[in-house]
Amino acid sequence: MAQRAEITARLPVVFGLGRNEAAAAIGVSAPTFDTLVQKGMMPKPHLIGTRKIWDVDELRAAFKALPQEQEDEIDTWADVA
């Protein structure tokens, strides 16, 4: 029987991810992902029995809502005396 990772790699669309995959998808460690979920910065999982699965669309929306690093503002008034 094929392993889950082998099957997932062949799927054209993935709807849900486990904890480690969800964390990797947004570029953080699993413990950091847990903290983001606890703080409400990432969505809570859906449950299939006791298995926790994160919806990829919800993850994407939550990731897009995270603050972005801002460029230093240029002081346009610096040359005005």
The first five atom37 places (N, CA, C, CB, O) and aatype in JSON, in Angstrom:
{
  "aatype": [12, 0, 5, 1, 0, 6, 9, 16, 0, 1, 10, 14, 19, 19, 13, 7, 10, 7, 1, 2, 6, 0, 0, 0, 0, 9, 7, 19, 15, 0, 14, 16, 13, 3, 16, 10, 19, 5, 11, 7, 12, 12, 14, 11, 14, 8, 10, 9, 7, 16, 1, 11, 9, 17, 3, 19, 3, 6, 10, 1, 0, 0, 13, 11, 0, 10, 14, 5, 6, 5, 6, 3, 6, 9, 3, 16, 17, 0, 3, 19, 0],
  "atom_mask": [
    [1, 1, 1, 1, 1],
    [1, 1, 1, 1, 1],
    [1, 1, 1, 1, 1],
    [1, 1, 1, 1, 1],
    [1, 1, 1, 1, 1],
    [1, 1, 1, 1, 1],
    [1, 1, 1, 1, 1],
    [1, 1, 1, 1, 1],
    [1, 1, 1, 1, 1],
    [1, 1, 1, 1, 1],
    [1, 1, 1, 1, 1],
    [1, 1, 1, 1, 1],
    [1, 1, 1, 1, 1],
    [1, 1, 1, 1, 1],
    [1, 1, 1, 1, 1],
    [1, 1, 1, 0, 1],
    [1, 1, 1, 1, 1],
    [1, 1, 1, 0, 1],
    [1, 1, 1, 1, 1],
    [1, 1, 1, 1, 1],
    [1, 1, 1, 1, 1],
    [1, 1, 1, 1, 1],
    [1, 1, 1, 1, 1],
    [1, 1, 1, 1, 1],
    [1, 1, 1, 1, 1],
    [1, 1, 1, 1, 1],
    [1, 1, 1, 0, 1],
    [1, 1, 1, 1, 1],
    [1, 1, 1, 1, 1],
    [1, 1, 1, 1, 1],
    [1, 1, 1, 1, 1],
    [1, 1, 1, 1, 1],
    [1, 1, 1, 1, 1],
    [1, 1, 1, 1, 1],
    [1, 1, 1, 1, 1],
    [1, 1, 1, 1, 1],
    [1, 1, 1, 1, 1],
    [1, 1, 1, 1, 1],
    [1, 1, 1, 1, 1],
    [1, 1, 1, 0, 1],
    [1, 1, 1, 1, 1],
    [1, 1, 1, 1, 1],
    [1, 1, 1, 1, 1],
    [1, 1, 1, 1, 1],
    [1, 1, 1, 1, 1],
    [1, 1, 1, 1, 1],
    [1, 1, 1, 1, 1],
    [1, 1, 1, 1, 1],
    [1, 1, 1, 0, 1],
    [1, 1, 1, 1, 1],
    [1, 1, 1, 1, 1],
    [1, 1, 1, 1, 1],
    [1, 1, 1, 1, 1],
    [1, 1, 1, 1, 1],
    [1, 1, 1, 1, 1],
    [1, 1, 1, 1, 1],
    [1, 1, 1, 1, 1],
    [1, 1, 1, 1, 1],
    [1, 1, 1, 1, 1],
    [1, 1, 1, 1, 1],
    [1, 1, 1, 1, 1],
    [1, 1, 1, 1, 1],
    [1, 1, 1, 1, 1],
    [1, 1, 1, 1, 1],
    [1, 1, 1, 1, 1],
    [1, 1, 1, 1, 1],
    [1, 1, 1, 1, 1],
    [1, 1, 1, 1, 1],
    [1, 1, 1, 1, 1],
    [1, 1, 1, 1, 1],
    [1, 1, 1, 1, 1],
    [1, 1, 1, 1, 1],
    [1, 1, 1, 1, 1],
    [1, 1, 1, 1, 1],
    [1, 1, 1, 1, 1],
    [1, 1, 1, 1, 1],
    [1, 1, 1, 1, 1],
    [1, 1, 1, 1, 1],
    [1, 1, 1, 1, 1],
    [1, 1, 1, 1, 1],
    [1, 1, 1, 1, 1]
  ],
  "atom_positions": [
    [[0.84, -1.19, 0.0], [0.0, 0.0, 0.0], [0.88, 1.24, 0.0], [-0.96, 0.0, 1.22], [1.87, 1.31, 0.74]],
    [[0.54, 2.22, -0.81], [1.33, 3.45, -0.92], [1.25, 4.27, 0.37], [0.84, 4.29, -2.11], [0.22, 4.3, 1.04]],
    [[2.35, 4.91, 0.7], [2.4, 5.79, 1.86], [1.59, 7.06, 1.58], [3.85, 6.14, 2.23], [1.44, 7.47, 0.43]],
    [[1.07, 7.67, 2.66], [0.26, 8.89, 2.52], [1.01, 9.98, 1.76], [-0.18, 9.4, 3.9], [0.43, 10.65, 0.91]],
    [[2.29, 10.18, 2.06], [3.09, 11.22, 1.4], [3.19, 10.96, -0.1], [4.49, 11.29, 2.02], [3.16, 11.9, -0.9]],
    [[3.31, 9.69, -0.49], [3.39, 9.36, -1.91], [2.07, 9.65, -2.61], [3.76, 7.88, -2.1], [2.05, 10.16, -3.74]],
    [[0.97, 9.34, -1.95], [-0.35, 9.61, -2.52], [-0.59, 11.11, -2.62], [-1.46, 8.94, -1.68], [-1.05, 11.6, -3.65]],
    [[-0.28, 11.84, -1.55], [-0.49, 13.29, -1.53], [0.28, 13.97, -2.64], [-0.08, 13.87, -0.18], [-0.21, 14.92, -3.25]],
    [[1.5, 13.5, -2.91], [2.31, 14.12, -3.95], [1.67, 14.0, -5.34], [3.69, 13.48, -3.97], [1.94, 14.81, -6.22]],
    [[0.84, 12.99, -5.53], [0.2, 12.78, -6.83], [-1.17, 13.45, -6.94], [0.05, 11.3, -7.1], [-1.75, 13.5, -8.03]],
    [[-1.69, 13.96, -5.84], [-3.01, 14.59, -5.88], [-2.95, 15.94, -6.59], [-3.57, 14.76, -4.45], [-2.02, 16.72, -6.35]],
    [[-3.93, 16.23, -7.45], [-3.92, 17.53, -8.13], [-4.29, 18.68, -7.2], [-4.86, 17.49, -9.31], [-3.82, 19.8, -7.38]],
    [[-5.14, 18.41, -6.21], [-5.58, 19.44, -5.28], [-5.58, 18.85, -3.87], [-7.0, 19.97, -5.65], [-6.05, 17.73, -3.66]],
    [[-5.05, 19.6, -2.93], [-5.06, 19.18, -1.54], [-5.95, 20.15, -0.78], [-3.61, 19.14, -0.93], [-5.75, 21.37, -0.86]],
    [[-6.92, 19.63, -0.05], [-7.87, 20.47, 0.68], [-7.46, 20.68, 2.13], [-9.25, 19.85, 0.64], [-7.75, 21.72, 2.71]],
    [[-6.78, 19.7, 2.71], [-6.42, 19.78, 4.11], [-5.02, 19.31, 4.37], [0.0, 0.0, 0.0], [-4.47, 18.49, 3.63]],
    [[-4.43, 19.85, 5.44], [-3.08, 19.49, 5.83], [-3.04, 19.17, 7.31], [-2.09, 20.63, 5.5], [-3.76, 19.76, 8.11]],
    [[-2.19, 18.21, 7.67], [-1.94, 17.92, 9.07], [-1.1, 19.04, 9.69], [0.0, 0.0, 0.0], [-0.67, 19.95, 8.99]],
    [[-0.88, 18.95, 10.99], [-0.17, 20.0, 11.74], [1.21, 20.3, 11.15], [-0.02, 19.59, 13.2], [1.53, 21.46, 10.88]],
    [[2.03, 19.28, 10.95], [3.39, 19.51, 10.45], [3.38, 20.08, 9.04], [4.19, 18.21, 10.47], [4.18, 20.96, 8.71]],
    [[2.48, 19.59, 8.2], [2.38, 20.08, 6.82], [1.86, 21.52, 6.8], [1.47, 19.18, 5.98], [2.33, 22.34, 6.01]],
    [[0.89, 21.82, 7.67], [0.35, 23.18, 7.74], [1.42, 24.16, 8.19], [-0.86, 23.24, 8.7], [1.55, 25.26, 7.64]],
    [[2.2, 23.76, 9.19], [3.3, 24.61, 9.66], [4.32, 24.84, 8.55], [3.99, 23.98, 10.9], [4.76, 25.97, 8.32]],
    [[4.7, 23.76, 7.86], [5.66, 23.88, 6.77], [5.12, 24.74, 5.64], [6.03, 22.49, 6.23], [5.86, 25.48, 5.0]],
    [[3.81, 24.65, 5.39], [3.2, 25.42, 4.31], [3.33, 26.92, 4.52], [1.74, 25.05, 4.16], [3.43, 27.68, 3.56]],
    [[3.33, 27.37, 5.79], [3.49, 28.81, 6.04], [4.91, 29.17, 6.47], [2.5, 29.26, 7.11], [5.2, 30.33, 6.76]],
    [[5.8, 28.17, 6.5], [7.22, 28.45, 6.72], [7.64, 28.57, 8.17], [0.0, 0.0, 0.0], [8.62, 29.27, 8.46]],
    [[6.93, 27.91, 9.1], [7.31, 27.97, 10.5], [7.39, 26.56, 11.08], [6.3, 28.83, 11.31], [6.97, 25.6, 10.44]],
    [[7.95, 26.45, 12.28], [8.01, 25.16, 12.96], [6.63, 24.8, 13.5], [9.07, 25.19, 14.1], [5.77, 25.67, 13.64]],
    [[6.44, 23.53, 13.81], [5.16, 23.08, 14.36], [4.84, 23.77, 15.7], [5.18, 21.56, 14.55], [3.7, 24.19, 15.89]],
    [[5.81, 23.91, 16.63], [5.49, 24.62, 17.87], [5.11, 26.09, 17.64], [6.67, 24.55, 18.82], [4.23, 26.62, 18.33]],
    [[5.77, 26.75, 16.7], [5.41, 28.13, 16.37], [4.02, 28.18, 15.77], [6.44, 28.75, 15.41], [3.24, 29.09, 16.06]],
    [[3.69, 27.21, 14.93], [2.35, 27.13, 14.34], [1.3, 26.97, 15.44], [2.26, 25.96, 13.34], [0.26, 27.62, 15.4]],
    [[1.59, 26.1, 16.43], [0.67, 25.91, 17.55], [0.4, 27.22, 18.27], [1.23, 24.88, 18.53], [-0.74, 27.52, 18.63]],
    [[1.46, 28.01, 18.48], [1.32, 29.31, 19.15], [0.46, 30.25, 18.32], [2.69, 29.95, 19.4], [-0.39, 30.95, 18.86]],
    [[0.66, 30.26, 17.0], [-0.14, 31.12, 16.13], [-1.62, 30.72, 16.17], [0.38, 31.06, 14.69], [-2.5, 31.57, 16.13]],
    [[-1.89, 29.41, 16.24], [-3.27, 28.93, 16.34], [-3.86, 29.38, 17.68], [-3.34, 27.37, 16.2], [-4.99, 29.87, 17.72]],
    [[-3.11, 29.21, 18.77], [-3.59, 29.61, 20.09], [-3.88, 31.11, 20.16], [-2.56, 29.24, 21.16], [-4.83, 31.52, 20.82]],
    [[-3.07, 31.92, 19.48], [-3.27, 33.38, 19.48], [-4.34, 33.83, 18.5], [-1.97, 34.07, 19.15], [-4.67, 35.01, 18.44]],
    [[-4.88, 32.89, 17.72], [-5.91, 33.24, 16.75], [-5.37, 33.82, 15.46], [0.0, 0.0, 0.0], [-6.13, 34.36, 14.65]],
    [[-4.06, 33.72, 15.25], [-3.43, 34.25, 14.04], [-3.5, 33.23, 12.89], [-1.98, 34.64, 14.31], [-3.35, 33.59, 11.72]],
    [[-3.71, 31.97, 13.24], [-3.93, 30.9, 12.28], [-5.24, 30.22, 12.67], [-2.73, 29.87, 12.25], [-5.62, 30.25, 13.84]],
    [[-5.93, 29.61, 11.71], [-7.24, 29.01, 12.01], [-7.13, 27.76, 12.88], [-7.94, 28.66, 10.72], [-6.08, 27.11, 12.94]],
    [[-8.21, 27.46, 13.54], [-8.31, 26.2, 14.28], [-8.54, 25.08, 13.27], [-9.46, 26.25, 15.35], [-9.07, 25.31, 12.18]],
    [[-8.14, 23.87, 13.63], [-8.29, 22.75, 12.69], [-9.72, 22.23, 12.62], [-7.37, 21.62, 13.08], [-10.53, 22.47, 13.52]],
    [[-10.0, 21.51, 11.55], [-11.23, 20.73, 11.43], [-10.9, 19.36, 12.01], [-11.74, 20.63, 9.92], [-9.74, 18.95, 12.0]],
    [[-11.89, 18.67, 12.5], [-11.67, 17.35, 13.1], [-12.29, 16.25, 12.25], [-12.24, 17.31, 14.51], [-13.44, 16.34, 11.83]],
    [[-11.51, 15.23, 12.01], [-12.0, 13.99, 11.4], [-11.71, 12.93, 12.44], [-11.31, 13.67, 9.97], [-10.6, 12.4, 12.51]],
    [[-12.72, 12.62, 13.25], [-12.48, 11.79, 14.42], [-11.63, 12.59, 15.39], [0.0, 0.0, 0.0], [-12.04, 13.66, 15.85]],
    [[-10.45, 12.08, 15.69], [-9.52, 12.83, 16.55], [-8.41, 13.5, 15.74], [-8.91, 11.9, 17.6], [-7.58, 14.21, 16.29]],
    [[-8.4, 13.27, 14.44], [-7.35, 13.84, 13.56], [-7.66, 15.29, 13.28], [-7.24, 13.06, 12.23], [-8.78, 15.64, 12.91]],
    [[-6.65, 16.15, 13.46], [-6.77, 17.58, 13.2], [-6.27, 17.88, 11.8], [-5.99, 18.42, 14.26], [-5.15, 17.52, 11.44]],
    [[-7.12, 18.55, 11.02], [-6.78, 18.89, 9.64], [-7.06, 20.37, 9.41], [-7.58, 18.01, 8.63], [-8.13, 20.86, 9.75]],
    [[-6.09, 21.07, 8.83], [-6.26, 22.5, 8.53], [-6.63, 22.68, 7.07], [-4.97, 23.28, 8.86], [-6.0, 22.1, 6.18]],
    [[-7.64, 23.47, 6.84], [-8.13, 23.79, 5.5], [-7.11, 24.71, 4.82], [-9.55, 24.47, 5.55], [-6.75, 25.75, 5.38]],
    [[-6.66, 24.34, 3.64], [-5.62, 25.12, 2.96], [-6.11, 26.52, 2.59], [-5.16, 24.39, 1.71], [-5.31, 27.46, 2.6]],
    [[-7.39, 26.68, 2.28], [-7.9, 28.01, 1.96], [-7.92, 28.9, 3.2], [-9.32, 27.92, 1.36], [-7.61, 30.09, 3.11]],
    [[-8.27, 28.33, 4.35], [-8.25, 29.09, 5.59], [-6.82, 29.46, 5.98], [-8.92, 28.29, 6.72], [-6.56, 30.57, 6.45]],
    [[-5.89, 28.53, 5.78], [-4.48, 28.82, 6.06], [-3.98, 29.96, 5.18], [-3.61, 27.57, 5.84], [-3.3, 30.87, 5.65]],
    [[-4.32, 29.89, 3.9], [-3.87, 30.93, 2.96], [-4.42, 32.29, 3.37], [-4.31, 30.58, 1.52], [-3.69, 33.28, 3.37]],
    [[-5.7, 32.35, 3.71], [-6.32, 33.62, 4.12], [-5.68, 34.16, 5.39], [-7.84, 33.43, 4.33], [-5.41, 35.36, 5.49]],
    [[-5.43, 33.28, 6.37], [-4.8, 33.72, 7.62], [-3.37, 34.19, 7.37], [-4.81, 32.58, 8.66], [-2.93, 35.17, 7.96]],
    [[-2.65, 33.49, 6.49], [-1.28, 33.9, 6.17], [-1.28, 35.27, 5.5], [-0.61, 32.86, 5.24], [-0.45, 36.13, 5.84]],
    [[-2.2, 35.48, 4.56], [-2.28, 36.77, 3.87], [-2.63, 37.9, 4.84], [-3.32, 36.71, 2.75], [-2.27, 39.05, 4.6]],
    [[-3.34, 37.59, 5.93], [-3.75, 38.6, 6.9], [-2.64, 38.96, 7.9], [-4.97, 38.12, 7.65], [-2.77, 39.94, 8.64]],
    [[-1.55, 38.17, 7.93], [-0.45, 38.49, 8.84], [0.18, 39.82, 8.45], [0.62, 37.36, 8.84], [0.2, 40.17, 7.27]],
    [[0.69, 40.57, 9.43], [1.32, 41.85, 9.11], [2.57, 41.65, 8.25], [1.68, 42.61, 10.4], [3.27, 40.65, 8.37]],
    [[2.81, 42.62, 7.39], [4.01, 42.6, 6.56], [5.03, 43.58, 7.11], [3.67, 42.94, 5.09], [4.68, 44.59, 7.71]],
    [[6.3, 43.25, 6.89], [7.36, 44.17, 7.26], [7.25, 45.39, 6.36], [8.77, 43.5, 7.13], [7.06, 45.27, 5.15]],
    [[7.36, 46.55, 6.95], [7.24, 47.8, 6.19], [8.62, 48.37, 5.89], [6.39, 48.83, 6.97], [9.55, 48.27, 6.69]],
    [[8.72, 48.97, 4.72], [9.95, 49.69, 4.38], [10.03, 50.94, 5.24], [9.98, 50.06, 2.85], [8.99, 51.49, 5.64]],
    [[11.24, 51.4, 5.55], [11.38, 52.65, 6.28], [10.78, 53.77, 5.43], [12.87, 52.95, 6.64], [11.04, 53.87, 4.23]],
    [[9.98, 54.59, 6.08], [9.38, 55.7, 5.34], [10.45, 56.73, 5.02], [8.22, 56.35, 6.15], [11.33, 57.01, 5.83]],
    [[10.36, 57.29, 3.85], [11.28, 58.34, 3.45], [10.73, 59.65, 4.01], [11.45, 58.41, 1.88], [9.56, 59.98, 3.8]],
    [[11.57, 60.38, 4.71], [11.15, 61.64, 5.31], [11.2, 62.72, 4.23], [12.04, 62.03, 6.53], [12.26, 63.27, 3.94]],
    [[10.05, 63.01, 3.64], [10.01, 64.0, 2.55], [10.14, 65.43, 3.07], [8.71, 63.87, 1.76], [10.32, 66.36, 2.29]],
    [[10.06, 65.6, 4.38], [10.18, 66.94, 4.97], [11.6, 67.2, 5.49], [9.16, 67.11, 6.1], [11.85, 68.27, 6.04]],
    [[12.53, 66.27, 5.34], [13.87, 66.42, 5.9], [14.62, 67.59, 5.29], [14.66, 65.15, 5.69], [15.46, 68.21, 5.95]],
    [[14.34, 67.9, 4.04], [15.08, 68.99, 3.38], [14.39, 70.34, 3.52], [15.28, 68.68, 1.91], [14.88, 71.33, 2.98]],
    [[13.27, 70.41, 4.22], [12.56, 71.68, 4.42], [13.06, 72.3, 5.71], [11.0, 71.47, 4.45], [13.04, 71.66, 6.77]],
    [[13.51, 73.55, 5.62], [14.03, 74.23, 6.81], [13.03, 75.18, 7.39], [15.29, 74.95, 6.49], [13.32, 75.83, 8.4]]
  ]
}
